[in-house]
Amino acid sequence: MKYTQEIVDEIMVLRLSGDLIGQDNGPELMDKLNDAINEGCKRCVIDITDVRYINSSGLGVLITVLTKFRNINGEIVLLKPSESVQKLLIVTKLNSIFTIKEEEKEAVEFLKNIQ
């Protein structure tokens, strides 16, 4: 998996591509997110448009990220999951836990409006 990150309007935008397999990339990704949280970032868009596959460890990473942000009264939005990832989120019922948006602008506006 590859990723890039940037801060837009005090919101971390994390763009993932490839396969999200937690044991391979999870610790490094969590370090980046912990750094952002420690610098005061409370909101995050995780762009999973280019994620082809997520295994159970990858789902665990997403749940951990969500938990970390919600524990500091923050929030995350998953952006534009592929059809196969969307099906996985539905089967696991995680689509009811995560906020999912189709456009980055929509995701950023949603997060800006959270108090």
N, CA, C and O atoms as a GROMACS GRO file, in nm:
protein
  460
    1MET      N    1   0.084  -0.118   0.000
    1MET     CA    2   0.000   0.000   0.000
    1MET      C    3   0.088   0.124   0.000
    1MET      O    4   0.195   0.127   0.062
    2LYS      N    5   0.042   0.224  -0.069
    2LYS     CA    6   0.109   0.354  -0.070
    2LYS      C    7   0.011   0.456  -0.014
    2LYS      O    8  -0.110   0.438  -0.020
    3TYR      N    9   0.066   0.565   0.041
    3TYR     CA   10  -0.021   0.670   0.090
    3TYR      C   11   0.049   0.804   0.086
    3TYR      O   12   0.172   0.813   0.088
    4THR      N   13  -0.032   0.909   0.079
    4THR     CA   14   0.016   1.046   0.092
    4THR      C   15  -0.074   1.114   0.192
    4THR      O   16  -0.186   1.070   0.218
    5GLN      N   17  -0.024   1.221   0.248
    5GLN     CA   18  -0.105   1.295   0.344
    5GLN      C   19  -0.083   1.444   0.326
    5GLN      O   20   0.024   1.488   0.283
    6GLU      N   21  -0.185   1.520   0.358
    6GLU     CA   22  -0.176   1.665   0.357
    6GLU      C   23  -0.279   1.718   0.455
    6GLU      O   24  -0.374   1.648   0.491
    7ILE      N   25  -0.261   1.841   0.496
    7ILE     CA   26  -0.356   1.906   0.585
    7ILE      C   27  -0.428   2.013   0.503
    7ILE      O   28  -0.366   2.100   0.443
    8VAL      N   29  -0.562   2.004   0.500
    8VAL     CA   30  -0.646   2.099   0.428
    8VAL      C   31  -0.745   2.157   0.528
    8VAL      O   32  -0.829   2.084   0.582
    9ASP      N   33  -0.736   2.288   0.555
    9ASP     CA   34  -0.828   2.353   0.649
    9ASP      C   35  -0.832   2.280   0.783
    9ASP      O   36  -0.940   2.253   0.836
   10GLU      N   37  -0.716   2.247   0.837
   10GLU     CA   38  -0.702   2.177   0.966
   10GLU      C   39  -0.761   2.036   0.965
   10GLU      O   40  -0.789   1.979   1.070
   11ILE      N   41  -0.780   1.981   0.846
   11ILE     CA   42  -0.830   1.845   0.831
   11ILE      C   43  -0.722   1.763   0.760
   11ILE      O   44  -0.674   1.802   0.654
   12MET      N   45  -0.686   1.651   0.820
   12MET     CA   46  -0.587   1.564   0.756
   12MET      C   47  -0.656   1.487   0.644
   12MET      O   48  -0.759   1.424   0.664
   13VAL      N   49  -0.595   1.493   0.526
   13VAL     CA   50  -0.645   1.415   0.412
   13VAL      C   51  -0.540   1.309   0.384
   13VAL      O   52  -0.428   1.339   0.345
   14LEU      N   53  -0.578   1.185   0.403
   14LEU     CA   54  -0.491   1.071   0.385
   14LEU      C   55  -0.539   0.994   0.263
   14LEU      O   56  -0.652   0.945   0.261
   15ARG      N   57  -0.454   0.984   0.161
   15ARG     CA   58  -0.491   0.914   0.038
   15ARG      C   59  -0.419   0.779   0.033
   15ARG      O   60  -0.296   0.773   0.032
   16LEU      N   61  -0.497   0.672   0.030
   16LEU     CA   62  -0.442   0.537   0.028
   16LEU      C   63  -0.458   0.477  -0.111
   16LEU      O   64  -0.555   0.507  -0.181
   17SER      N   65  -0.364   0.393  -0.150
   17SER     CA   66  -0.378   0.320  -0.276
   17SER      C   67  -0.315   0.182  -0.261
   17SER      O   68  -0.223   0.163  -0.181
   18GLY      N   69  -0.366   0.088  -0.338
   18GLY     CA   70  -0.315  -0.049  -0.331
   18GLY      C   71  -0.401  -0.133  -0.240
   18GLY      O   72  -0.523  -0.118  -0.237
   19ASP      N   73  -0.338  -0.222  -0.166
   19ASP     CA   74  -0.408  -0.314  -0.076
   19ASP      C   75  -0.384  -0.272   0.068
   19ASP      O   76  -0.269  -0.256   0.110
   20LEU      N   77  -0.491  -0.256   0.145
   20LEU     CA   78  -0.479  -0.220   0.286
   20LEU      C   79  -0.475  -0.349   0.367
   20LEU      O   80  -0.578  -0.407   0.401
   21ILE      N   81  -0.354  -0.390   0.395
   21ILE     CA   82  -0.329  -0.511   0.474
   21ILE      C   83  -0.259  -0.465   0.600
   21ILE      O   84  -0.140  -0.434   0.599
   22GLY      N   85  -0.333  -0.460   0.709
   22GLY     CA   86  -0.291  -0.396   0.833
   22GLY      C   87  -0.154  -0.433   0.885
   22GLY      O   88  -0.079  -0.346   0.926
   23GLN      N   89  -0.121  -0.561   0.885
   23GLN     CA   90   0.007  -0.600   0.945
   23GLN      C   91   0.126  -0.545   0.866
   23GLN      O   92   0.234  -0.528   0.922
   24ASP      N   93   0.107  -0.517   0.737
   24ASP     CA   94   0.216  -0.464   0.654
   24ASP      C   95   0.234  -0.314   0.672
   24ASP      O   96   0.347  -0.266   0.680
   25ASN      N   97   0.124  -0.240   0.678
   25ASN     CA   98   0.132  -0.094   0.677
   25ASN      C   99   0.073  -0.028   0.800
   25ASN      O  100   0.094   0.091   0.822
   26GLY      N  101   0.001  -0.102   0.879
   26GLY     CA  102  -0.071  -0.046   0.992
   26GLY      C  103   0.013   0.035   1.088
   26GLY      O  104  -0.023   0.149   1.119
   27PRO      N  105   0.125  -0.019   1.138
   27PRO     CA  106   0.203   0.056   1.237
   27PRO      C  107   0.254   0.190   1.184
   27PRO      O  108   0.248   0.291   1.254
   28GLU      N  109   0.303   0.192   1.062
   28GLU     CA  110   0.353   0.318   1.004
   28GLU      C  111   0.240   0.420   0.987
   28GLU      O  112   0.256   0.538   1.018
   29LEU      N  113   0.127   0.372   0.939
   29LEU     CA  114   0.011   0.458   0.920
   29LEU      C  115  -0.037   0.514   1.054
   29LEU      O  116  -0.070   0.632   1.065
   30MET      N  117  -0.041   0.429   1.156
   30MET     CA  118  -0.084   0.473   1.288
   30MET      C  119   0.012   0.577   1.346
   30MET      O  120  -0.032   0.671   1.412
   31ASP      N  121   0.142   0.561   1.322
   31ASP     CA  122   0.239   0.661   1.367
   31ASP      C  123   0.210   0.797   1.306
   31ASP      O  124   0.214   0.899   1.375
   32LYS      N  125   0.182   0.800   1.176
   32LYS     CA  126   0.150   0.927   1.108
   32LYS      C  127   0.024   0.990   1.166
   32LYS      O  128   0.020   1.111   1.190
   33LEU      N  129  -0.078   0.908   1.188
   33LEU     CA  130  -0.202   0.960   1.244
   33LEU      C  131  -0.185   1.007   1.388
   33LEU      O  132  -0.242   1.109   1.427
   34ASN      N  133  -0.107   0.933   1.467
   34ASN     CA  134  -0.080   0.977   1.604
   34ASN      C  135  -0.007   1.110   1.605
   34ASN      O  136  -0.036   1.196   1.688
   35ASP      N  137   0.088   1.128   1.513
   35ASP     CA  138   0.159   1.256   1.503
   35ASP      C  139   0.060   1.369   1.472
   35ASP      O  140   0.068   1.476   1.533
   36ALA      N  141  -0.031   1.345   1.379
   36ALA     CA  142  -0.130   1.448   1.343
   36ALA      C  143  -0.220   1.480   1.462
   36ALA      O  144  -0.250   1.596   1.488
   37ILE      N  145  -0.264   1.377   1.533
   37ILE     CA  146  -0.349   1.398   1.651
   37ILE      C  147  -0.273   1.477   1.757
   37ILE      O  148  -0.328   1.569   1.817
   38ASN      N  149  -0.146   1.442   1.780
   38ASN     CA  150  -0.065   1.513   1.879
   38ASN      C  151  -0.042   1.658   1.841
   38ASN      O  152  -0.016   1.742   1.928
   39GLU      N  153  -0.051   1.690   1.711
   39GLU     CA  154  -0.036   1.828   1.666
   39GLU      C  155  -0.170   1.902   1.664
   39GLU      O  156  -0.178   2.016   1.619
   40GLY      N  157  -0.275   1.836   1.714
   40GLY     CA  158  -0.404   1.902   1.729
   40GLY      C  159  -0.506   1.873   1.621
   40GLY      O  160  -0.614   1.932   1.622
   41CYS      N  161  -0.476   1.785   1.529
   41CYS     CA  162  -0.569   1.750   1.423
   41CYS      C  163  -0.679   1.660   1.481
   41CYS      O  164  -0.650   1.558   1.543
   42LYS      N  165  -0.806   1.699   1.461
   42LYS     CA  166  -0.917   1.622   1.515
   42LYS      C  167  -1.007   1.564   1.408
   42LYS      O  168  -1.102   1.492   1.438
   43ARG      N  169  -0.978   1.594   1.282
   43ARG     CA  170  -1.063   1.548   1.174
   43ARG      C  171  -0.978   1.492   1.062
   43ARG      O  172  -0.868   1.540   1.035
   44CYS      N  173  -1.031   1.389   0.996
   44CYS     CA  174  -0.952   1.321   0.893
   44CYS      C  175  -1.042   1.266   0.783
   44CYS      O  176  -1.146   1.206   0.809
   45VAL      N  177  -0.999   1.289   0.659
   45VAL     CA  178  -1.061   1.226   0.543
   45VAL      C  179  -0.966   1.115   0.499
   45VAL      O  180  -0.848   1.141   0.475
   46ILE      N  181  -1.015   0.994   0.488
   46ILE     CA  182  -0.933   0.884   0.438
   46ILE      C  183  -0.986   0.847   0.300
   46ILE      O  184  -1.092   0.786   0.286
   47ASP      N  185  -0.909   0.886   0.199
   47ASP     CA  186  -0.946   0.862   0.060
   47ASP      C  187  -0.907   0.719   0.024
   47ASP      O  188  -0.789   0.686   0.012
   48ILE      N  189  -1.008   0.634   0.008
   48ILE     CA  190  -0.982   0.492  -0.024
   48ILE      C  191  -1.027   0.460  -0.167
   48ILE      O  192  -1.054   0.345  -0.200
   49THR      N  193  -1.034   0.564  -0.250
   49THR     CA  194  -1.074   0.546  -0.389
   49THR      C  195  -0.989   0.441  -0.460
   49THR      O  196  -1.042   0.357  -0.534
   50ASP      N  197  -0.858   0.444  -0.437
   50ASP     CA  198  -0.765   0.356  -0.508
   50ASP      C  199  -0.723   0.233  -0.426
   50ASP      O  200  -0.624   0.168  -0.458
   51VAL      N  201  -0.800   0.201  -0.321
   51VAL     CA  202  -0.773   0.079  -0.244
   51VAL      C  203  -0.848  -0.035  -0.312
   51VAL      O  204  -0.970  -0.032  -0.326
   52ARG      N  205  -0.771  -0.136  -0.354
   52ARG     CA  206  -0.830  -0.249  -0.425
   52ARG      C  207  -0.885  -0.354  -0.331
   52ARG      O  208  -0.985  -0.419  -0.360
   53TYR      N  209  -0.818  -0.372  -0.217
   53TYR     CA  210  -0.848  -0.484  -0.129
   53TYR      C  211  -0.820  -0.443   0.014
   53TYR      O  212  -0.722  -0.374   0.042
   54ILE      N  213  -0.905  -0.487   0.105
   54ILE     CA  214  -0.883  -0.466   0.249
   54ILE      C  215  -0.905  -0.601   0.317
   54ILE      O  216  -1.008  -0.665   0.297
   55ASN      N  217  -0.807  -0.643   0.397
   55ASN     CA  218  -0.827  -0.767   0.474
   55ASN      C  219  -0.874  -0.732   0.615
   55ASN      O  220  -0.896  -0.615   0.646
   56SER      N  221  -0.889  -0.832   0.699
   56SER     CA  222  -0.940  -0.807   0.834
   56SER      C  223  -0.848  -0.717   0.915
   56SER      O  224  -0.895  -0.636   0.994
   57SER      N  225  -0.718  -0.731   0.896
   57SER     CA  226  -0.624  -0.643   0.966
   57SER      C  227  -0.638  -0.499   0.917
   57SER      O  228  -0.627  -0.405   0.995
   58GLY      N  229  -0.663  -0.483   0.788
   58GLY     CA  230  -0.684  -0.350   0.732
   58GLY      C  231  -0.811  -0.286   0.788
   58GLY      O  232  -0.813  -0.167   0.819
   59LEU      N  233  -0.917  -0.367   0.802
   59LEU     CA  234  -1.039  -0.317   0.865
   59LEU      C  235  -1.011  -0.275   1.010
   59LEU      O  236  -1.062  -0.175   1.058
   60GLY      N  237  -0.927  -0.355   1.077
   60GLY     CA  238  -0.888  -0.321   1.214
   60GLY      C  239  -0.817  -0.188   1.222
   60GLY      O  240  -0.838  -0.112   1.316
   61VAL      N  241  -0.733  -0.158   1.123
   61VAL     CA  242  -0.664  -0.029   1.119
   61VAL      C  243  -0.766   0.084   1.107
   61VAL      O  244  -0.758   0.184   1.179
   62LEU      N  245  -0.863   0.069   1.016
   62LEU     CA  246  -0.965   0.173   0.998
   62LEU      C  247  -1.047   0.193   1.125
   62LEU      O  248  -1.078   0.307   1.162
   63ILE      N  249  -1.082   0.084   1.192
   63ILE     CA  250  -1.159   0.094   1.316
   63ILE      C  251  -1.076   0.161   1.425
   63ILE      O  252  -1.128   0.243   1.501
   64THR      N  253  -0.947   0.128   1.433
   64THR     CA  254  -0.859   0.191   1.531
   64THR      C  255  -0.848   0.340   1.507
   64THR      O  256  -0.852   0.420   1.600
   65VAL      N  257  -0.834   0.378   1.380
   65VAL     CA  258  -0.826   0.520   1.345
   65VAL      C  259  -0.955   0.592   1.387
   65VAL      O  260  -0.950   0.698   1.448
   66LEU      N  261  -1.067   0.533   1.354
   66LEU     CA  262  -1.196   0.592   1.391
   66LEU      C  263  -1.205   0.609   1.543
   66LEU      O  264  -1.247   0.714   1.592
   67THR      N  265  -1.168   0.506   1.615
   67THR     CA  266  -1.173   0.511   1.761
   67THR      C  267  -1.083   0.620   1.816
   67THR      O  268  -1.123   0.696   1.905
   68LYS      N  269  -0.960   0.630   1.764
   68LYS     CA  270  -0.866   0.732   1.811
   68LYS      C  271  -0.922   0.873   1.792
   68LYS      O  272  -0.915   0.956   1.882
   69PHE      N  273  -0.979   0.898   1.674
   69PHE     CA  274  -1.033   1.031   1.649
   69PHE      C  275  -1.159   1.058   1.732
   69PHE      O  276  -1.176   1.168   1.784
   70ARG      N  277  -1.246   0.961   1.745
   70ARG     CA  278  -1.367   0.983   1.825
   70ARG      C  279  -1.336   0.998   1.973
   70ARG      O  280  -1.409   1.066   2.045
   71ASN      N  281  -1.228   0.935   2.021
   71ASN     CA  282  -1.188   0.950   2.161
   71ASN      C  283  -1.143   1.091   2.194
   71ASN      O  284  -1.143   1.130   2.311
   72ILE      N  285  -1.105   1.169   2.094
   72ILE     CA  286  -1.065   1.309   2.117
   72ILE      C  287  -1.173   1.404   2.063
   72ILE      O  288  -1.145   1.519   2.031
   73ASN      N  289  -1.297   1.352   2.053
   73ASN     CA  290  -1.411   1.428   1.999
   73ASN      C  291  -1.388   1.472   1.856
   73ASN      O  292  -1.432   1.578   1.814
   74GLY      N  293  -1.318   1.388   1.782
   74GLY     CA  294  -1.294   1.413   1.641
   74GLY      C  295  -1.377   1.320   1.555
   74GLY      O  296  -1.466   1.251   1.605
   75GLU      N  297  -1.347   1.318   1.426
   75GLU     CA  298  -1.424   1.235   1.334
   75GLU      C  299  -1.341   1.206   1.210
   75GLU      O  300  -1.251   1.282   1.175
   76ILE      N  301  -1.374   1.096   1.144
   76ILE     CA  302  -1.314   1.065   1.015
   76ILE      C  303  -1.426   1.038   0.914
   76ILE      O  304  -1.538   1.002   0.950
   77VAL      N  305  -1.390   1.056   0.788
   77VAL     CA  306  -1.480   1.025   0.677
   77VAL      C  307  -1.402   0.938   0.580
   77VAL      O  308  -1.289   0.969   0.544
   78LEU      N  309  -1.464   0.828   0.537
   78LEU     CA  310  -1.406   0.747   0.430
   78LEU      C  311  -1.455   0.804   0.298
   78LEU      O  312  -1.573   0.834   0.282
   79LEU      N  313  -1.362   0.818   0.206
   79LEU     CA  314  -1.395   0.882   0.079
   79LEU      C  315  -1.394   0.782  -0.035
   79LEU      O  316  -1.293   0.716  -0.061
   80LYS      N  317  -1.506   0.772  -0.102
   80LYS     CA  318  -1.524   0.704  -0.230
   80LYS      C  319  -1.466   0.562  -0.236
   80LYS      O  320  -1.374   0.535  -0.313
   81PRO      N  321  -1.520   0.471  -0.154
   81PRO     CA  322  -1.470   0.332  -0.162
   81PRO      C  323  -1.506   0.269  -0.296
   81PRO      O  324  -1.612   0.298  -0.353
   82SER      N  325  -1.419   0.183  -0.344
   82SER     CA  326  -1.447   0.108  -0.468
   82SER      C  327  -1.567   0.018  -0.443
   82SER      O  328  -1.610   0.000  -0.328
   83GLU      N  329  -1.621  -0.039  -0.548
   83GLU     CA  330  -1.738  -0.126  -0.535
   83GLU      C  331  -1.708  -0.245  -0.444
   83GLU      O  332  -1.791  -0.282  -0.360
   84SER      N  333  -1.590  -0.306  -0.460
   84SER     CA  334  -1.558  -0.424  -0.377
   84SER      C  335  -1.538  -0.385  -0.230
   84SER      O  336  -1.580  -0.458  -0.141
   85VAL      N  337  -1.476  -0.271  -0.205
   85VAL     CA  338  -1.458  -0.225  -0.067
   85VAL      C  339  -1.593  -0.185  -0.007
   85VAL      O  340  -1.620  -0.212   0.110
   86GLN      N  341  -1.677  -0.121  -0.088
   86GLN     CA  342  -1.811  -0.083  -0.041
   86GLN      C  343  -1.889  -0.208   0.000
   86GLN      O  344  -1.957  -0.207   0.103
   87LYS      N  345  -1.881  -0.314  -0.079
   87LYS     CA  346  -1.950  -0.439  -0.046
   87LYS      C  347  -1.898  -0.496   0.086
   87LYS      O  348  -1.976  -0.544   0.168
   88LEU      N  349  -1.766  -0.490   0.106
   88LEU     CA  350  -1.708  -0.538   0.231
   88LEU      C  351  -1.760  -0.458   0.350
   88LEU      O  352  -1.792  -0.515   0.454
   89LEU      N  353  -1.768  -0.327   0.335
   89LEU     CA  354  -1.819  -0.242   0.443
   89LEU      C  355  -1.966  -0.275   0.474
   89LEU      O  356  -2.007  -0.271   0.589
   90ILE      N  357  -2.042  -0.308   0.372
   90ILE     CA  358  -2.183  -0.344   0.393
   90ILE      C  359  -2.195  -0.480   0.461
   90ILE      O  360  -2.271  -0.495   0.556
   91VAL      N  361  -2.120  -0.578   0.412
   91VAL     CA  362  -2.126  -0.713   0.470
   91VAL      C  363  -2.085  -0.712   0.617
   91VAL      O  364  -2.144  -0.783   0.699
   92THR      N  365  -1.985  -0.633   0.650
   92THR     CA  366  -1.937  -0.626   0.788
   92THR      C  367  -2.016  -0.526   0.873
   92THR      O  368  -1.991  -0.511   0.992
   93LYS      N  369  -2.113  -0.459   0.808
   93LYS     CA  370  -2.197  -0.357   0.872
   93LYS      C  371  -2.117  -0.235   0.920
   93LYS      O  372  -2.166  -0.156   1.000
   94LEU      N  373  -1.996  -0.221   0.871
   94LEU     CA  374  -1.915  -0.105   0.907
   94LEU      C  375  -1.962   0.022   0.836
   94LEU      O  376  -1.926   0.133   0.875
   95ASN      N  377  -2.044   0.005   0.733
   95ASN     CA  378  -2.100   0.122   0.665
   95ASN      C  379  -2.193   0.200   0.758
   95ASN      O  380  -2.221   0.318   0.734
   96SER      N  381  -2.242   0.136   0.864
   96SER     CA  382  -2.328   0.206   0.960
   96SER      C  383  -2.246   0.277   1.068
   96SER      O  384  -2.300   0.359   1.142
   97ILE      N  385  -2.118   0.247   1.076
   97ILE     CA  386  -2.031   0.308   1.177
   97ILE      C  387  -1.951   0.424   1.116
   97ILE      O  388  -1.933   0.528   1.179
   98PHE      N  389  -1.905   0.404   0.993
   98PHE     CA  390  -1.824   0.506   0.925
   98PHE      C  391  -1.914   0.601   0.847
   98PHE      O  392  -2.017   0.561   0.792
   99THR      N  393  -1.873   0.726   0.842
   99THR     CA  394  -1.934   0.821   0.750
   99THR      C  395  -1.863   0.804   0.617
   99THR      O  396  -1.740   0.806   0.611
  100ILE      N  397  -1.939   0.786   0.510
  100ILE     CA  398  -1.882   0.763   0.378
  100ILE      C  399  -1.935   0.870   0.284
  100ILE      O  400  -2.056   0.892   0.276
  101LYS      N  401  -1.845   0.936   0.214
  101LYS     CA  402  -1.882   1.040   0.118
  101LYS      C  403  -1.821   1.007  -0.017
  101LYS      O  404  -1.722   0.933  -0.026
  102GLU      N  405  -1.881   1.062  -0.123
  102GLU     CA  406  -1.836   1.034  -0.259
  102GLU      C  407  -1.743   1.142  -0.316
  102GLU      O  408  -1.672   1.116  -0.413
  103GLU      N  409  -1.743   1.261  -0.258
  103GLU     CA  410  -1.661   1.371  -0.308
  103GLU      C  411  -1.579   1.432  -0.194
  103GLU      O  412  -1.628   1.446  -0.082
  104GLU      N  413  -1.454   1.466  -0.224
  104GLU     CA  414  -1.368   1.522  -0.121
  104GLU      C  415  -1.424   1.653  -0.066
  104GLU      O  416  -1.422   1.676   0.055
  105LYS      N  417  -1.473   1.738  -0.154
  105LYS     CA  418  -1.530   1.865  -0.108
  105LYS      C  419  -1.643   1.842  -0.009
  105LYS      O  420  -1.653   1.910   0.093
  106GLU      N  421  -1.729   1.745  -0.039
  106GLU     CA  422  -1.840   1.709   0.050
  106GLU      C  423  -1.789   1.658   0.184
  106GLU      O  424  -1.844   1.692   0.289
  107ALA      N  425  -1.684   1.576   0.182
  107ALA     CA  426  -1.626   1.521   0.305
  107ALA      C  427  -1.566   1.633   0.391
  107ALA      O  428  -1.587   1.636   0.512
  108VAL      N  429  -1.492   1.723   0.328
  108VAL     CA  430  -1.430   1.834   0.402
  108VAL      C  431  -1.536   1.924   0.462
  108VAL      O  432  -1.525   1.965   0.578
  109GLU      N  433  -1.639   1.956   0.385
  109GLU     CA  434  -1.748   2.041   0.437
  109GLU      C  435  -1.819   1.973   0.553
  109GLU      O  436  -1.851   2.038   0.652
  110PHE      N  437  -1.844   1.842   0.542
  110PHE     CA  438  -1.906   1.768   0.652
  110PHE      C  439  -1.823   1.780   0.779
  110PHE      O  440  -1.876   1.806   0.886
  111LEU      N  441  -1.691   1.760   0.766
  111LEU     CA  442  -1.604   1.766   0.884
  111LEU      C  443  -1.591   1.908   0.939
  111LEU      O  444  -1.579   1.925   1.060
  112LYS      N  445  -1.594   2.008   0.854
  112LYS     CA  446  -1.586   2.148   0.901
  112LYS      C  447  -1.707   2.183   0.985
  112LYS      O  448  -1.696   2.264   1.078
  113ASN      N  449  -1.822   2.124   0.956
  113ASN     CA  450  -1.945   2.157   1.026
  113ASN      C  451  -1.966   2.082   1.156
  113ASN      O  452  -2.064   2.104   1.225
  114ILE      N  453  -1.872   1.992   1.189
  114ILE     CA  454  -1.881   1.919   1.316
  114ILE      C  455  -1.821   2.006   1.426
  114ILE      O  456  -1.712   2.060   1.411
  115GLN      N  457  -1.893   2.019   1.534
  115GLN     CA  458  -1.843   2.102   1.644
  115GLN      C  459  -1.748   2.027   1.732
  115GLN      O  460  -1.696   2.082   1.829
   0.00000   0.00000   0.00000
